[in-house]
């Protein structure tokens, strides 16, 4: 009797299991993988509008590093600033995004916090580089951080 019931249940599962709607999956954010990817591009030149390893602007670099590790972000720093959950500078974790106002009001520059008072970003003067969060240029332009989920 148990074998017959098992057989019926198995057949029903095989017949109707494929009819269930597919679950949408969202890639989990991996800070370690994204940071490792970002560091691979240290020294890449800055290129306004750049989104590839031949040249990055700040948001193109951040978007690219995340995309390579399966996480999708918008194209601009301003749009990225609308994502994630706000986190204070004192509570940042590696992988959090740091936002700055540089050439226009609001979020116009973005980098990835690395820990130990450092962040990686595409600088218009140095290309992809690591800077201190305490650097006077960046600290006075800092406007907030976001943690990604």
N, C-alpha and C positions, 0 to 999 in steps of 0.2 A: 504493500500500500504506500509506504513512504517513497519507494522508487518511482511509482506512478505519479504521485503528487509532485515530486521533484522534477520529473520529466515534463509535466504539464506547465509548471511554473517556469522552467527553463525555456520552453518553446514560446510561451507568452512573452517572456522578457526579450527573447531574440526578435520576435515579430514586432513588438510595440516599443521596444527600447529606442529604436532609431527614430521614432516619431516624436520624441520629446524635443522641445526647443533646446537649442544649444545654449549653454551658459556663456555669457560674455566674460572674457577674462581680461583683467587689467594687470599689466606688468607691475610687479612690486618694485618700489624704488630701492636701489642698492647704492648707498653712499660710497662704500668701498670700491665697487666696480666703476662708478662714475669718476671718482677721484683718480683711480689708476688710469682710466682712459684719458682724462684731462692732462695728467702729467706726461703722457706719451707725446703731447704736442708742445711742450715747453720749447720755445725758440721759434715756433711758427710765426711768420710775419703777420702784422696787422694789415687788413685790407677792408676798407669801408664797404659794408654790404657782404663781406666774405662769409661763406658758410662751409668751406671745405679746408682740408689740411694744406692746401696751397696758399691760404690766407683767410684769417677770421676777423670779424669784428666781435665785440664783446658778446652780444646775444647769439650770434651765429656760432661762436665757440661753445657757449653753454648749451645751446640747443643740440649741437652736434655730439658733444660728450654724452649727453643724456640719451640721445637717440641710439648711439652705439651700444648702450647697455639696456635698451628696450623700454625707455621711458620717454614719453612724448611731452614736449613743452612748446609753447607758442614761439613765434619768431623774434619778438622785440622784448627789451627789458621791461617796458611799460606793461605789456601783456603778461609777462612772467610774474610781475609784481602782484597781479590779481590772483595768482594761483597759490596753493599751499596755505599754511597756517602761520600767522605772525609769531615770531619768537624774539625775545629780547637779545641784545648783543651779549649780555652776560650769560645767557642760557643757550647760545648757539652750539650746535654739534657739527662735527665734520659732515660735509655734504649739504648743509643748509646754504641757501642762496643769499648773498649779500647784495643790497641795492644802494645805488648812489645817484645823486643828481649832479650831472656834469655840465652839459651844454644846453640843457633846457629844464624847465620845472618838472618835477616828478622823477620817476625812475628812468634814467637814461643810460645807466651803466650797471652791469651785473657781473658777479664773480661767485666762485664756490668756496665756502669756508673750509679750510683744511685742518683746523685745530691749531693750537699753539700760537695764536695771534697771527695767523697767516691765511691768505686767500689766493686763489689762482684765477686769472682773468686774461683777457686779450686787451692789452694796453695799446693805445694809439701810438705811443712812442717806443715801446719795447716789444710789442707782439705778445705772444702767450708767455706769461711770467708769473712768478709768485712774489707778492708784496706783503708787508706787515699791515695788519688792520690799524695799527697805531700810527702809520705814516701820516704826517700832517695833512697832505693833500687829500687822502682818502677819508681820514677820520672826520674832517669838517664837511665832507660831502655825503657822508653816510646817512641814509634815510630809513633803513629798516632791513630786517631779515625774514626769510620764510623757510619753514621746514616743509619738505615734500612728503606726501603719504603714498 
